[in-house]
Structure formats: C-alpha cells, structure tokens
Amino acid sequence: MNTQATSVVSLQAPKDVSVSQVEEELSKIWQSYGENSAARATTFNLLVYEPETIGAASRMASVDAIASQSPCRVIDLVTIDEEDQGISAQVAAYCPIQKNRSSLVCGEYITLTGAKRAFDRVHSILPELLIPDLPVFLWWKDSPAPNTRMFEKMVNLSDRLIMDSAVFADSEADLLKVEAMIQSGTQIADLNWQRLAPWQELTAQAFDQPDRRSAVWEIDGITIDYERGNSTQALMFLGWIASRLGWEPLERSNEGGDYNLQHVIFEGRNNIKVKAELAAIPIGDVGEVVGDLIGLRLTASNQNVDACNVFCSESTGCMRMEAGGGAQNYRVHQVSSLADQSADTLLGQQLQRWGREVLYEESLSLAAKIIAQ
C-alpha cells in the first residue's frame, strides 16, 4: 500500500455523537450525499485499540493509511487516563480520491473514547457496531493483554489479530503470550515480522548457489546485533534460522554488560553444536521502530566450507561485525530495510491476507523455546 499515492478526503469533520446514535448519524452522512457523488462501501470491519499516548497525529495517519487502500468500517477505541465518565463517540466518512472514478467510494470511521474502566463495559456495544457477515480484523496497538476482559472480548469478535511486537513493553514475556494465543487457535500477524523480510531473503540468497547450499549445514556460530530497547526482531530472526536448519535450543545464559549479551547453545544436524550471541547495541538516534536488526554474522569452524557471511544494515555499517580479525574470509552483504517500515503501511499488506502464517508461527515457536531455556 502506498499511502502517499492516494489522497483521502473526509465527507465532513468528525462529529460528536452519543454511542446510541452512531448508526443514525452515519446514515445522515450518506443521505446528505447522492450515490453519484459518494458511494457507501465496506469490505471488512477493522477494530483498532490504541492508548491515548499514541497521539492524535498518529491516529490521523492511521486513518489515511486505512482509508486509502480499502473501504471498510473502522471502530477505533482510544483509552484515556482519566476518571470513568462513560464513553464518547465520533463518526466520520473518509474516501480515497481515485483519478479513474468520478464518484467517491468511502468507508466509515467510528471513534470511541473513554477510560479503561469504561471500556470494560464496551463488550455490549461493539457487536452492535460491527457490520454483520463481513470479516473482522483487530489491530491491537499495544502489548498483548490476555486474561483482560476487553482484550479477550475483542479477540473473540475478530477473525484475525494484528500486532506490532516493536511496541511490546516486555519483549520476551509478550512473545510468549503471543505464542500461547497461537497455540490456542488465534490467528495472529506481527507487523514486526514483516520488517525481517530483507534480512531473511538476503541470508537465504547467500546460500542459493549450488556449490554453497551444503555449506549452510556447517554453520555453528551466529551473532545478531540489534538496537537496544526491544529484542523481538532478534529473537524472531534467531527462531527463523534455527527452525529452518533444525537447531534445538539446549541452554541460554545472560552475560549482561554494555550490550546485554545473551548466549544460546543449540544442537544442530549431525549433533553439531551451534553457539548464538545476541547483543543489544546502544543507538543514539533511535528511529521509528525500536529494536531493528543492525548486523548478523554467520560462521563455521570447518575451514573447508564457504559458510562465513556478514550482513549489516546500510544505515549503521559493519564495524562491529567485521572486528576481531578474519574479516577477509567473510562475504559481506548490505541489507536495505523496507522502504517504509511504519506500522500504518505494513498494516495495509496484512489487511489483504487470510489464513495462518506458517513460517511466522514455526519461527515464533522456536523463539519461545529459546526464551524458556
């Protein structure tokens, strides 16, 4: 989805209404416009949960991103840190401007705002606001909160749960919660998993050549550097490569220090012992996404195979990965991040998908085993 290529127009300014008047006010919006100028269209329901700390500007960016790619009904729940004074509602209609159409095809946006305690009662409201017989996506813009009334009710109303592990407050504990939900049958997509695609693709390509394919099984050392603050990308990448190469975690230790070093020992094919190191690197200017991968090094003790590779982010370079001597024996690869890693952009891709993401689930399952060591 390219949010910059499509302009979005609002049929009217968001209007404050009572919750019981939402449907009535939405009908009035459409009645004020003829079918020739603005058509009401909905292909799915999207529930959005976001804390107030996200900010109004970010919420409007989300509106633009969602409305520009598919007409839908969005129900946005915004929690505020105030006393319980009930739930307030706003309604609006947003329409992408398409050059090949003379009329607008528009979706609906309902914003519900209230204290967390007020939303404990929202489970009686949400089903009435959903358009029946259409798929329901839930975009939960916070850490997972199983065993809470609102989270479980919204998950139960949804066909697919979308999260972004880059915002998880406790990387390891929250990944375990996600894994447990997947095991219980919940369909989950993680926007942060999509950000790993360039690293995964380049790692796989490094062993594409026929004369190098067998070398991948000789890898017995892996170092992963990531931005300090969130270890979910590092753990999911390690889970991915371990699940592909059949590594089983045996033990894990935390050395700490400036880089909060973690070491994991695996048993690979033919009883090979694989040593992994995860390093949290302090970054002065953290970007929009916390915890991005910075560098990756693959090594092999067997000097007769061509398995040693260094992968590094274009923005940070390879200095640490190439340190320690022997750099001339490595193939060095520059990894270009996704053109737009923002959650709003990645969300558009997930709203087009159905079914389980088997590779993600298998990788997360292995990551959960690592965490449990």
C-alpha contacts under 8 A as a table, 3 or more apart, distances in Angstrom:
res1	aa1	res2	aa2	distance
1	M	69	Q	6.52
1	M	345	T	6.19
1	M	346	L	7.78
1	M	348	G	5.66
1	M	349	Q	6.59
2	N	5	A	5.59
2	N	6	T	7.18
2	N	345	T	7.16
3	T	6	T	5.76
3	T	7	S	7.75
3	T	64	D	7.05
3	T	65	A	5.50
3	T	68	S	6.41
3	T	69	Q	7.81
3	T	345	T	7.12
4	Q	7	S	7.13
6	T	68	S	6.00
6	T	96	P	6.33
6	T	97	I	6.49
6	T	98	Q	7.23
7	S	64	D	8.00
7	S	68	S	7.03
7	S	96	P	5.65
7	S	97	I	5.45
7	S	98	Q	8.00
8	V	64	D	6.15
8	V	67	A	7.01
8	V	68	S	6.20
8	V	94	Y	6.53
8	V	95	C	5.43
8	V	96	P	4.32
8	V	97	I	5.90
9	V	94	Y	5.68
9	V	95	C	5.25
9	V	96	P	6.31
9	V	97	I	6.99
10	S	13	A	6.73
10	S	92	A	7.18
10	S	93	A	5.75
10	S	94	Y	4.48
10	S	95	C	6.25
11	L	29	I	7.72
11	L	92	A	7.30
11	L	93	A	5.64
11	L	94	Y	6.31
11	L	95	C	7.46
12	Q	15	K	7.98
12	Q	29	I	7.96
12	Q	92	A	6.56
12	Q	93	A	7.04
13	A	92	A	6.70
14	P	90	Q	5.89
14	P	91	V	5.47
14	P	92	A	4.77
15	K	90	Q	5.09
15	K	91	V	5.39
15	K	92	A	6.60
16	D	88	S	7.52
16	D	89	A	5.80
16	D	90	Q	4.41
16	D	91	V	6.81
17	V	21	Q	6.17
17	V	22	V	6.60
17	V	25	E	7.61
17	V	88	S	7.23
17	V	89	A	5.43
17	V	90	Q	5.70
17	V	91	V	7.31
18	S	21	Q	5.31
18	S	22	V	6.78
18	S	88	S	6.32
18	S	89	A	5.81
19	V	22	V	5.54
19	V	87	I	7.44
19	V	88	S	6.68
19	V	89	A	5.62
20	S	23	E	7.65
21	Q	24	E	5.21
21	Q	25	E	6.05
22	V	25	E	5.35
22	V	26	L	6.21
22	V	89	A	7.53
22	V	90	Q	7.79
22	V	91	V	6.75
22	V	110	I	7.76
23	E	26	L	5.14
23	E	27	S	6.20
23	E	129	L	7.74
24	E	27	S	5.19
24	E	28	K	6.43
25	E	28	K	5.00
25	E	29	I	6.47
25	E	91	V	7.28
26	L	29	I	5.19
26	L	30	W	6.69
26	L	91	V	6.69
26	L	92	A	7.34
26	L	93	A	7.97
26	L	108	E	7.76
27	S	30	W	5.30
27	S	31	Q	6.10
28	K	31	Q	4.92
28	K	32	S	6.18
29	I	32	S	5.38
29	I	33	Y	6.92
29	I	93	A	7.69
30	W	33	Y	5.28
30	W	34	G	7.30
30	W	38	A	7.64
30	W	39	A	7.94
30	W	40	R	7.07
31	Q	34	G	6.82
33	Y	37	S	6.43
33	Y	38	A	6.13
34	G	37	S	5.55
34	G	38	A	6.32
34	G	39	A	7.78
35	E	38	A	5.39
35	E	39	A	5.18
35	E	40	R	7.96
36	N	39	A	7.14
36	N	103	S	5.92
37	S	102	S	7.42
37	S	103	S	4.56
37	S	104	L	5.99
38	A	103	S	5.55
38	A	104	L	4.46
38	A	105	V	5.87
38	A	106	C	6.67
39	A	103	S	7.18
39	A	104	L	5.96
39	A	105	V	4.84
39	A	106	C	6.05
40	R	105	V	6.22
40	R	106	C	5.38
40	R	107	G	6.45
41	A	71	P	5.78
41	A	72	C	6.88
41	A	105	V	6.24
41	A	106	C	5.85
41	A	107	G	5.93
42	T	45	N	7.68
42	T	71	P	5.05
42	T	72	C	4.19
42	T	73	R	6.18
42	T	106	C	7.88
42	T	107	G	6.04
43	T	70	S	7.25
43	T	71	P	6.11
43	T	72	C	5.32
43	T	134	L	6.83
43	T	135	P	7.84
44	F	71	P	7.80
44	F	72	C	5.16
44	F	73	R	6.58
44	F	131	I	7.99
44	F	134	L	5.20
44	F	135	P	5.03
44	F	136	V	6.07
44	F	137	F	7.67
45	N	72	C	5.83
45	N	73	R	4.92
45	N	74	V	6.01
45	N	75	I	7.71
45	N	130	L	6.48
45	N	131	I	6.78
45	N	134	L	6.59
45	N	135	P	6.05
45	N	136	V	4.65
45	N	137	F	6.23
46	L	72	C	7.12
46	L	73	R	6.15
46	L	74	V	4.72
46	L	75	I	6.21
46	L	136	V	5.72
46	L	137	F	4.79
46	L	138	L	5.83
46	L	139	W	7.22
47	L	74	V	5.95
47	L	75	I	4.91
47	L	76	D	6.03
47	L	77	L	7.67
47	L	136	V	7.19
47	L	137	F	6.06
47	L	138	L	4.63
47	L	139	W	6.10
47	L	154	M	7.79
48	V	74	V	7.23
48	V	75	I	6.10
48	V	76	D	4.60
48	V	77	L	5.92
48	V	138	L	5.86
48	V	139	W	4.76
48	V	140	W	5.96
48	V	141	K	7.35
49	Y	76	D	6.07
49	Y	77	L	4.83
49	Y	78	V	6.29
49	Y	138	L	7.81
49	Y	139	W	6.39
49	Y	140	W	4.98
49	Y	141	K	5.85
49	Y	142	D	7.73
50	E	54	I	6.89
50	E	76	D	7.64
50	E	77	L	6.28
50	E	78	V	5.25
50	E	79	T	6.66
50	E	140	W	6.73
50	E	141	K	5.12
50	E	142	D	6.62
51	P	54	I	5.99
51	P	78	V	5.68
51	P	79	T	5.02
51	P	80	I	6.78
51	P	141	K	7.59
51	P	142	D	7.34
52	E	55	G	5.97
52	E	78	V	5.87
52	E	79	T	5.47
52	E	80	I	5.25
52	E	81	D	7.63
54	I	58	S	6.32
54	I	59	R	7.28
55	G	58	S	5.57
55	G	59	R	6.47
56	A	59	R	5.00
56	A	60	M	6.28
57	A	60	M	5.22
57	A	61	A	6.36
58	S	61	A	5.03
58	S	62	S	6.32
59	R	62	S	5.01
59	R	63	V	6.36
60	M	63	V	4.89
60	M	64	D	6.34
61	A	64	D	5.17
61	A	65	A	6.18
61	A	344	D	7.39
62	S	65	A	5.02
62	S	66	I	6.05
62	S	344	D	5.66
63	V	66	I	5.32
63	V	67	A	5.89
64	D	67	A	5.32
64	D	68	S	5.85
65	A	68	S	5.51
65	A	69	Q	6.89
65	A	344	D	5.81
65	A	345	T	6.56
65	A	348	G	7.25
66	I	69	Q	5.87
66	I	70	S	6.75
66	I	344	D	7.54
66	I	347	L	7.99
66	I	348	G	6.72
67	A	70	S	5.87
67	A	71	P	6.04
67	A	72	C	7.40
67	A	94	Y	6.18
67	A	95	C	6.37
67	A	96	P	6.32
67	A	106	C	7.75
67	A	107	G	6.67
68	S	71	P	7.81
68	S	95	C	7.20
68	S	96	P	4.93
69	Q	96	P	7.70
69	Q	348	G	6.80
70	S	107	G	7.85
71	P	95	C	7.67
71	P	105	V	6.93
71	P	106	C	5.61
71	P	107	G	4.41
71	P	108	E	7.75
72	C	106	C	7.86
72	C	107	G	4.80
72	C	108	E	6.35
73	R	107	G	5.75
73	R	108	E	4.70
73	R	109	Y	5.90
73	R	110	I	7.65
73	R	130	L	7.75
73	R	131	I	7.64
74	V	107	G	7.92
74	V	108	E	6.16
74	V	109	Y	4.75
74	V	110	I	5.99
75	I	109	Y	6.15
75	I	110	I	4.77
75	I	111	T	5.91
75	I	112	L	7.36
75	I	129	L	7.86
76	D	109	Y	7.49
76	D	110	I	6.06
76	D	111	T	4.67
76	D	112	L	6.03
77	L	111	T	6.09
77	L	112	L	4.92
77	L	113	T	6.00
78	V	111	T	7.29
78	V	112	L	6.16
78	V	113	T	4.80
78	V	114	G	6.66
79	T	113	T	5.93
79	T	114	G	5.33
79	T	115	A	5.32
79	T	116	K	5.73
79	T	119	F	7.86
80	I	113	T	7.14
80	I	114	G	5.76
80	I	115	A	4.93
80	I	116	K	6.98
81	D	115	A	5.96
81	D	116	K	7.54
82	E	114	G	7.96
82	E	115	A	5.72
83	E	115	A	6.34
84	D	114	G	7.05
84	D	115	A	5.30
84	D	116	K	7.69
84	D	117	R	6.15
84	D	118	A	5.64
85	Q	114	G	7.17
85	Q	115	A	7.36
85	Q	118	A	7.30
86	G	114	G	6.12
86	G	115	A	7.47
86	G	118	A	5.52
87	I	112	L	6.35
87	I	113	T	5.52
87	I	114	G	4.68
87	I	115	A	7.66
87	I	118	A	6.44
87	I	119	F	7.48
88	S	112	L	5.68
88	S	113	T	5.25
88	S	114	G	6.51
89	A	110	I	6.99
89	A	111	T	5.50
89	A	112	L	4.59
89	A	113	T	6.38
90	Q	110	I	5.75
90	Q	111	T	5.07
90	Q	112	L	6.71
91	V	108	E	7.47
91	V	109	Y	5.80
91	V	110	I	4.69
91	V	111	T	6.49
92	A	108	E	6.01
92	A	109	Y	5.20
92	A	110	I	6.61
93	A	106	C	6.42
93	A	107	G	5.69
93	A	108	E	4.51
93	A	109	Y	5.86
94	Y	106	C	5.57
94	Y	107	G	5.60
94	Y	108	E	6.34
94	Y	109	Y	7.24
95	C	104	L	6.03
95	C	105	V	5.86
95	C	106	C	4.17
95	C	107	G	6.33
96	P	104	L	6.99
96	P	105	V	7.02
96	P	106	C	6.98
97	I	104	L	6.50
98	Q	101	R	5.62
98	Q	102	S	7.96
98	Q	104	L	7.56
99	K	102	S	7.47
101	R	104	L	7.15
114	G	118	A	5.92
114	G	119	F	6.61
115	A	118	A	5.18
115	A	119	F	6.53
116	K	119	F	5.10
116	K	120	D	6.56
117	R	120	D	5.24
117	R	121	R	7.58
118	A	121	R	5.79
118	A	122	V	7.10
119	F	122	V	4.71
119	F	123	H	7.67
119	F	150	M	6.83
120	D	123	H	7.04
120	D	149	R	6.38
120	D	150	M	5.75
121	R	124	S	6.42
121	R	125	I	7.84
122	V	125	I	5.10
122	V	126	L	6.27
122	V	150	M	7.49
123	H	126	L	5.62
123	H	127	P	7.29
123	H	150	M	6.95
123	H	153	K	6.31
123	H	154	M	7.68
124	S	127	P	6.82
124	S	128	E	7.72
125	I	128	E	5.64
125	I	129	L	6.71
126	L	129	L	5.16
126	L	130	L	6.45
127	P	130	L	5.37
127	P	157	L	7.53
128	E	131	I	7.93
131	I	134	L	6.35
135	P	158	S	7.64
135	P	159	D	6.47
136	V	157	L	7.18
136	V	158	S	4.80
136	V	159	D	5.39
136	V	160	R	6.96
137	F	158	S	5.49
137	F	159	D	5.95
137	F	160	R	5.10
137	F	161	L	6.14
137	F	162	I	7.31
137	F	351	L	7.61
138	L	154	M	7.16
138	L	155	V	6.97
138	L	158	S	5.94
138	L	159	D	7.84
138	L	160	R	6.26
138	L	161	L	4.86
138	L	162	I	5.91
139	W	161	L	6.19
139	W	162	I	4.72
139	W	163	M	6.06
140	W	143	S	7.83
140	W	144	P	7.66
140	W	161	L	7.25
140	W	162	I	6.23
140	W	163	M	5.43
141	K	163	M	6.22
141	K	164	D	6.83
141	K	167	V	7.73
142	D	163	M	7.48
142	D	164	D	7.67
142	D	167	V	6.35
142	D	168	F	6.57
143	S	165	S	7.49
143	S	167	V	6.74
143	S	168	F	4.71
143	S	169	A	6.19
143	S	174	D	6.70
144	P	151	F	7.89
144	P	168	F	7.76
144	P	174	D	6.40
144	P	177	K	6.95
144	P	178	V	7.13
145	A	148	T	5.99
145	A	151	F	6.00
146	P	151	F	6.31
146	P	152	E	6.25
146	P	177	K	7.43
147	N	151	F	7.53
147	N	152	E	6.61
148	T	151	F	5.58
148	T	152	E	6.15
149	R	152	E	5.46
149	R	153	K	6.06
150	M	153	K	5.20
150	M	154	M	6.13
151	F	154	M	5.28
151	F	155	V	6.12
152	E	155	V	5.08
152	E	156	N	6.06
153	K	156	N	5.12
153	K	157	L	6.30
154	M	157	L	5.09
154	M	158	S	6.37
155	V	158	S	5.15
155	V	159	D	7.81
155	V	160	R	7.86
155	V	161	L	6.72
156	N	159	D	7.86
158	S	161	L	6.85
159	D	187	Q	7.09
160	R	186	T	7.27
160	R	187	Q	5.06
160	R	188	I	5.91
160	R	189	A	7.57
161	L	186	T	7.46
161	L	187	Q	6.09
161	L	188	I	4.73
161	L	189	A	6.29
162	I	188	I	5.78
162	I	189	A	4.81
162	I	190	D	5.96
162	I	191	L	7.30
162	I	347	L	7.99
162	I	350	Q	7.78
163	M	188	I	7.48
163	M	189	A	6.28
163	M	190	D	4.97
163	M	191	L	6.25
164	D	167	V	6.11
164	D	168	F	7.44
164	D	190	D	5.19
164	D	191	L	4.86
164	D	192	N	5.41
164	D	343	A	7.28
165	S	168	F	5.06
165	S	171	S	7.43
165	S	175	L	7.70
165	S	190	D	6.45
165	S	191	L	7.25
165	S	192	N	5.72
165	S	232	T	6.39
166	A	192	N	6.01
166	A	230	N	6.58
166	A	232	T	6.89
166	A	233	Q	7.80
166	A	289	V	6.30
166	A	290	V	5.90
166	A	291	G	6.75
167	V	230	N	7.97
167	V	290	V	7.54
168	F	171	S	5.63
168	F	174	D	6.51
168	F	230	N	7.55
169	A	174	D	7.57
170	D	173	A	5.58
170	D	174	D	5.71
170	D	230	N	7.89
171	S	174	D	5.44
171	S	175	L	6.12
171	S	230	N	5.95
171	S	231	S	5.88
171	S	232	T	5.57
172	E	175	L	5.22
172	E	176	L	6.36
172	E	231	S	7.55
172	E	232	T	7.15
172	E	371	I	6.60
173	A	176	L	5.20
173	A	177	K	6.45
174	D	177	K	4.96
174	D	178	V	6.35
175	L	178	V	5.06
175	L	179	E	6.19
175	L	232	T	7.38
175	L	364	L	7.80
175	L	368	A	7.18
176	L	179	E	5.02
176	L	180	A	6.17
176	L	368	A	5.90
177	K	180	A	5.13
177	K	181	M	6.34
178	V	181	M	5.14
178	V	182	I	6.30
178	V	188	I	7.89
179	E	182	I	5.11
179	E	183	Q	6.26
179	E	361	E	7.80
179	E	364	L	6.61
179	E	365	S	6.49
179	E	368	A	7.02
180	A	183	Q	5.07
180	A	184	S	6.33
181	M	184	S	5.02
181	M	185	G	6.54
181	M	186	T	5.55
182	I	185	G	5.18
182	I	186	T	4.89
182	I	187	Q	6.36
182	I	188	I	6.78
182	I	361	E	7.53
183	Q	186	T	7.33
187	Q	355	G	7.50
187	Q	356	R	6.11
188	I	356	R	7.58
189	A	350	Q	7.35
189	A	357	E	7.36
190	D	193	W	5.37
190	D	194	Q	7.20
191	L	194	Q	5.36
191	L	195	R	7.02
191	L	343	A	6.54
191	L	346	L	6.17
191	L	347	L	6.96
191	L	350	Q	7.99
192	N	195	R	5.22
192	N	196	L	7.11
192	N	233	Q	6.89
193	W	196	L	5.49
193	W	197	A	7.40
193	W	233	Q	7.10
193	W	236	M	7.41
193	W	360	Y	7.31
194	Q	197	A	5.58
194	Q	346	L	7.52
195	R	198	P	7.23
195	R	337	S	7.41
195	R	338	L	6.64
195	R	341	Q	6.52
196	L	199	W	5.45
196	L	200	Q	6.20
196	L	233	Q	7.10
196	L	237	F	7.15
197	A	200	Q	5.10
197	A	201	E	5.99
198	P	201	E	5.19
198	P	202	L	6.13
198	P	335	V	6.60
198	P	336	S	6.74
198	P	337	S	6.29
198	P	338	L	7.02
199	W	202	L	5.37
199	W	203	T	6.06
199	W	311	F	7.87
199	W	335	V	6.45
200	Q	203	T	5.17
200	Q	204	A	6.19
200	Q	237	F	7.76
201	E	204	A	5.22
201	E	205	Q	6.10
202	L	205	Q	4.95
202	L	206	A	6.19
202	L	333	H	7.82
202	L	335	V	7.29
203	T	206	A	5.30
203	T	207	F	7.31
203	T	311	F	7.85
204	A	207	F	5.71
204	A	208	D	6.53
205	Q	208	D	4.86
205	Q	209	Q	7.89
206	A	209	Q	7.56
206	A	309	N	7.86
207	F	210	P	7.80
207	F	212	R	5.27
207	F	213	R	5.08
207	F	215	A	7.53
207	F	216	V	6.68
208	D	212	R	6.84
208	D	213	R	6.13
209	Q	212	R	5.35
209	Q	213	R	6.29
210	P	213	R	5.46
211	D	214	S	7.28
212	R	215	A	5.25
212	R	216	V	7.27
212	R	305	V	7.99
212	R	306	D	6.51
212	R	307	A	7.45
213	R	216	V	5.93
214	S	217	W	5.89
214	S	218	E	7.56
215	A	218	E	5.30
215	A	219	I	7.17
215	A	305	V	5.69
215	A	306	D	6.06
215	A	307	A	5.28
216	V	219	I	5.65
216	V	307	A	6.10
217	W	245	L	7.04
217	W	269	R	7.28
218	E	300	A	5.83
218	E	301	S	7.81
218	E	302	N	6.98
218	E	305	V	7.48
218	E	307	A	7.02
219	I	222	I	7.76
219	I	274	V	7.32
219	I	298	L	6.58
219	I	299	T	5.63
219	I	300	A	4.61
219	I	301	S	7.69
219	I	307	A	6.41
219	I	308	C	7.86
220	D	272	I	7.10
220	D	273	K	6.25
220	D	274	V	4.12
220	D	275	K	6.12
220	D	298	L	7.83
220	D	299	T	6.23
220	D	300	A	5.21
220	D	301	S	6.80
221	G	274	V	5.50
221	G	275	K	4.86
221	G	276	A	5.76
221	G	297	R	7.92
221	G	298	L	5.78
221	G	299	T	4.88
221	G	300	A	6.24
222	I	274	V	7.79
222	I	275	K	6.45
222	I	276	A	4.75
222	I	277	E	6.36
222	I	296	L	7.21
222	I	297	R	5.53
222	I	298	L	4.67
222	I	299	T	6.31
223	T	276	A	5.75
223	T	277	E	4.70
223	T	278	L	6.00
223	T	279	A	7.71
223	T	295	G	7.99
223	T	296	L	5.61
223	T	297	R	5.05
223	T	298	L	6.75
224	I	234	A	6.58
224	I	276	A	7.86
224	I	277	E	6.22
224	I	278	L	4.90
224	I	279	A	6.24
224	I	293	L	7.49
224	I	294	I	7.75
224	I	295	G	5.94
224	I	296	L	4.70
224	I	297	R	6.71
225	D	234	A	7.54
225	D	278	L	6.02
225	D	279	A	4.83
225	D	280	A	6.08
225	D	281	I	6.49
225	D	293	L	6.12
225	D	294	I	5.32
225	D	295	G	4.98
225	D	296	L	6.32
226	Y	231	S	7.19
226	Y	233	Q	7.84
226	Y	234	A	6.43
226	Y	278	L	7.73
226	Y	279	A	6.36
226	Y	280	A	5.25
226	Y	281	I	5.87
226	Y	291	G	5.71
226	Y	292	D	5.65
226	Y	293	L	4.26
226	Y	294	I	4.95
226	Y	295	G	6.94
227	E	230	N	7.13
227	E	231	S	7.89
227	E	280	A	5.58
227	E	281	I	5.07
227	E	282	P	6.25
227	E	283	I	6.29
227	E	286	V	7.81
227	E	290	V	6.63
227	E	291	G	4.35
227	E	292	D	5.53
227	E	293	L	6.45
227	E	294	I	6.70
228	R	231	S	7.34
228	R	259	Y	7.95
228	R	280	A	4.44
228	R	281	I	5.13
228	R	282	P	5.32
228	R	283	I	6.99
228	R	290	V	7.56
228	R	291	G	5.91
229	G	280	A	7.61
229	G	290	V	6.19
229	G	291	G	5.81
230	N	233	Q	7.66
230	N	290	V	5.98
230	N	291	G	4.50
231	S	234	A	5.36
231	S	235	L	6.17
231	S	280	A	7.62
231	S	291	G	5.86
232	T	235	L	5.16
232	T	236	M	6.00
232	T	291	G	7.16
233	Q	236	M	5.17
233	Q	237	F	6.01
233	Q	291	G	6.54
233	Q	292	D	6.51
233	Q	293	L	6.65
234	A	237	F	5.23
234	A	238	L	6.14
234	A	278	L	7.19
234	A	291	G	7.87
234	A	293	L	6.54
235	L	238	L	5.11
235	L	239	G	6.00
235	L	367	A	5.78
236	M	239	G	4.86
236	M	240	W	6.01
236	M	363	S	6.25
236	M	364	L	5.99
236	M	367	A	5.90
237	F	240	W	4.92
237	F	241	I	6.32
237	F	363	S	7.65
238	L	241	I	5.41
238	L	242	A	5.96
238	L	367	A	6.94
239	G	242	A	5.16
239	G	243	S	5.93
239	G	362	E	8.00
239	G	363	S	4.61
239	G	364	L	6.11
239	G	365	S	7.45
239	G	366	L	4.89
239	G	367	A	4.42
239	G	370	I	7.81
240	W	243	S	5.26
240	W	244	R	6.26
240	W	359	L	7.77
240	W	360	Y	7.71
240	W	362	E	7.50
240	W	363	S	4.35
240	W	364	L	7.49
240	W	366	L	7.49
240	W	367	A	7.88
241	I	244	R	5.12
241	I	245	L	6.16
241	I	363	S	7.81
242	A	245	L	5.25
242	A	246	G	5.78
242	A	247	W	4.75
242	A	248	E	7.22
242	A	363	S	7.80
242	A	366	L	7.19
243	S	246	G	5.22
243	S	247	W	6.31
243	S	362	E	6.80
243	S	363	S	5.93
243	S	366	L	6.27
244	R	247	W	7.91
245	L	268	G	7.24
245	L	269	R	7.64
246	G	268	G	5.93
246	G	269	R	6.52
247	W	266	F	5.59
247	W	267	E	5.42
247	W	268	G	4.41
247	W	269	R	7.12
247	W	274	V	7.78
248	E	266	F	5.14
248	E	267	E	5.24
248	E	268	G	6.52
248	E	366	L	8.00
249	P	252	R	7.89
249	P	264	V	6.92
249	P	265	I	5.94
249	P	266	F	4.26
249	P	267	E	6.51
249	P	369	K	6.87
249	P	370	I	5.86
249	P	373	Q	7.50
250	L	264	V	7.49
250	L	265	I	5.55
250	L	266	F	5.31
250	L	267	E	6.83
250	L	373	Q	7.18
251	E	264	V	5.78
251	E	265	I	5.37
251	E	266	F	7.34
251	E	370	I	7.87
251	E	373	Q	5.52
252	R	262	Q	7.17
252	R	263	H	5.57
252	R	264	V	4.35
252	R	265	I	6.39
252	R	370	I	7.22
252	R	373	Q	5.61
253	S	262	Q	5.77
253	S	263	H	5.25
253	S	264	V	6.57
254	N	260	N	7.23
254	N	261	L	5.99
254	N	262	Q	4.45
254	N	263	H	6.36
255	E	260	N	6.51
255	E	261	L	5.16
255	E	262	Q	5.90
255	E	263	H	7.57
256	G	259	Y	6.57
256	G	260	N	3.79
256	G	261	L	5.03
256	G	262	Q	7.13
257	G	260	N	5.03
257	G	261	L	6.68
258	D	261	L	7.95
258	D	281	I	8.00
259	Y	279	A	5.20
259	Y	280	A	4.77
259	Y	281	I	5.56
259	Y	282	P	7.39
260	N	279	A	6.09
260	N	280	A	5.76
261	L	277	E	6.79
261	L	278	L	5.71
261	L	279	A	4.85
261	L	280	A	6.90
262	Q	277	E	5.63
262	Q	278	L	5.10
262	Q	279	A	6.71
263	H	275	K	7.08
263	H	276	A	5.55
263	H	277	E	4.63
263	H	278	L	6.52
264	V	275	K	5.96
264	V	276	A	5.03
264	V	277	E	6.52
264	V	370	I	7.49
265	I	273	K	6.91
265	I	274	V	5.74
265	I	275	K	4.84
265	I	276	A	6.34
266	F	273	K	5.78
266	F	274	V	4.93
266	F	275	K	6.45
266	F	276	A	7.88
267	E	271	N	5.76
267	E	272	I	5.71
267	E	273	K	4.85
267	E	274	V	6.10
268	G	271	N	5.48
268	G	272	I	4.87
268	G	273	K	6.05
268	G	274	V	6.57
269	R	272	I	5.89
283	I	286	V	5.95
286	V	289	V	7.47
286	V	290	V	6.56
287	G	290	V	6.66
288	E	342	S	7.38
289	V	292	D	6.47
289	V	341	Q	7.61
289	V	342	S	7.66
293	L	296	L	7.98
293	L	313	S	7.46
294	I	312	C	5.91
294	I	313	S	5.27
294	I	316	T	6.67
295	G	310	V	7.43
295	G	311	F	5.58
295	G	312	C	4.20
295	G	313	S	6.13
295	G	318	C	6.82
295	G	321	M	6.64
296	L	310	V	5.76
296	L	311	F	4.95
296	L	312	C	6.24
296	L	321	M	7.12
297	R	308	C	7.47
297	R	309	N	5.78
297	R	310	V	4.49
297	R	311	F	6.30
297	R	321	M	6.44
298	L	307	A	7.09
298	L	308	C	5.32
298	L	309	N	5.18
298	L	310	V	6.47
299	T	307	A	6.30
299	T	308	C	4.54
299	T	309	N	6.80
300	A	303	Q	6.98
300	A	305	V	7.65
300	A	307	A	6.07
300	A	308	C	6.24
302	N	305	V	6.11
303	Q	306	D	7.71
308	C	329	N	6.96
308	C	330	Y	5.05
308	C	331	R	6.53
309	N	330	Y	4.94
309	N	331	R	4.71
309	N	332	V	5.97
309	N	333	H	7.62
310	V	318	C	7.87
310	V	321	M	6.73
310	V	322	E	7.55
310	V	330	Y	6.29
310	V	331	R	6.07
310	V	332	V	4.75
310	V	333	H	6.11
311	F	318	C	7.64
311	F	332	V	5.95
311	F	333	H	4.73
311	F	334	Q	5.89
311	F	335	V	6.50
312	C	316	T	7.39
312	C	317	G	5.92
312	C	318	C	5.41
312	C	321	M	7.80
312	C	332	V	7.84
312	C	333	H	6.44
312	C	334	Q	5.28
312	C	335	V	5.76
313	S	316	T	5.52
313	S	317	G	5.86
313	S	318	C	7.51
313	S	334	Q	5.93
313	S	335	V	4.96
313	S	336	S	6.50
313	S	337	S	7.47
314	E	317	G	5.73
314	E	334	Q	5.65
314	E	335	V	5.87
314	E	336	S	6.00
318	C	321	M	5.23
318	C	322	E	5.95
319	M	322	E	5.43
319	M	323	A	6.19
320	R	323	A	5.14
322	E	325	G	7.21
322	E	326	G	7.88
322	E	327	A	5.25
323	A	327	A	7.11
324	G	327	A	7.73
326	G	329	N	5.63
326	G	330	Y	7.43
327	A	330	Y	5.42
328	Q	331	R	7.93
337	S	341	Q	7.74
338	L	341	Q	5.74
340	D	345	T	6.81
341	Q	345	T	7.02
341	Q	346	L	6.79
342	S	345	T	5.48
342	S	346	L	6.40
343	A	346	L	5.12
343	A	347	L	5.87
344	D	347	L	5.19
344	D	348	G	6.90
345	T	348	G	5.60
345	T	349	Q	7.37
346	L	349	Q	5.43
346	L	350	Q	6.72
347	L	350	Q	5.12
347	L	351	L	6.29
348	G	351	L	5.25
348	G	352	Q	6.92
349	Q	352	Q	5.52
349	Q	353	R	7.04
350	Q	353	R	5.25
357	E	360	Y	5.44
357	E	361	E	6.21
358	V	361	E	5.06
358	V	362	E	6.08
359	L	362	E	5.22
359	L	363	S	6.10
360	Y	363	S	5.16
360	Y	364	L	6.03
361	E	364	L	5.12
361	E	365	S	6.04
362	E	365	S	5.07
362	E	366	L	6.43
363	S	366	L	5.23
363	S	367	A	6.22
364	L	367	A	4.83
364	L	368	A	6.06
365	S	368	A	5.11
365	S	369	K	6.50
366	L	369	K	5.05
366	L	370	I	6.41
367	A	370	I	5.02
367	A	371	I	6.29
368	A	371	I	5.07
368	A	372	A	6.13
369	K	372	A	5.07
369	K	373	Q	6.54
370	I	373	Q	5.47
